[in-house]
């Protein structure tokens, strides 16, 4: 794809938002997949989102953040649940307030994630399968059903796992550095910014997926990206260009070798490290064989010299 087609322009975003608004209808247990409704309502009955504390021990619970909570629906799907304003929670006045700016965060998050998903092959974010407003106990929630990244780890978990592992640590470390560089490069081509850059990655570091689009916005120079609190406890920040944003991400997600128990890289070539690009044990065997050959060669050479001297002495005696 060309740079022009990759950029998420305002026109492209608004078109997608309008599509999302049309499809985002109210659902309940009668028109949402029965199994999904059962798991969703079981969670919401014990954990309404407007309550600060909640039970994390429920089997389906996966994680939570400022934008909502995530639960597992099946082995392949998860559901992100977002609380909506109380004033728009009744079904009878929902259609009247559907166009209010207060819902833009939901429409934009869905729109950005779908646009980013469609931009690359392989995709750099989970696929969204369904979204809707879900009515339960006279309250309406925003629902996004998407792929479950069951074999992926959060950055903090990946870092801990890499620190503890002994198997292929160097390989996984280098995979991560390469994957992060690729992800950032692709993301910046979209001409969008994100203050809360979150991702999950495979255990070997070969693949990374962006997972949260709640703080995504269009790239504009000298516009404050973070207002108030953030995961990194940063002050409000402005970026003059895309390189500033790239540096901001790398600052928080670059790994130092010593952090995960790796020594400084050996800059010598493989041949310099081992002699011939082989194991040390094999190298010792080769050197031992060479010493034996040199020793044998010296002995034979000594015998020949002695034999020559002996033959010269014999000839001299005969001539006399």
PyMOL commands that set and color helices and strands:
alter all, ss='L'
color gray80, all
select helices_A, chain A and resi 3-6+10-23+34-46+86-88+91-97+101-119+155-164+169-189+242-253+257-260+270-274+280-319
alter helices_A, ss='H'
color red, helices_A
select strands_A, chain A and resi 26-27+61-65+68-72+77-83+128-136+139-147+152-154+192-194+199-202+208-210+216-218
alter strands_A, ss='S'
color yellow, strands_A
deselect
rebuild
show_as cartoon
